Amino acid sequence: MTIEISRDIALDLIHSRIRELDSQIELILERWATGTIEDFLNAVKTGKIIEAEDDAIDIENLRDKRNKIKELLS
């Protein structure tokens, strides 16, 4: 099945999804009181943040999804 949508609607959907992913990332960073994804992942890897492995996996997946979607805009 194929559907057609306007470019403006497609861009709006893409930007909405990016905002949603950013929001989910921000929630994880706030939960662990870290400022950036890299700071959070480094703190988990070095053991400064304990029991955050699931959130580390989630944040990496969210970041990867966000990056793939941003590639659509390039």
Buried (B, 14 or more C-beta within 10 A) or exposed (E): EEEEEEEEEEEEEBEEBBEEBEEBBEEBBEEBEBEEBEBBBEBBEEEEBEEBEEBBEBBEEBBEBBEEBEEEEE
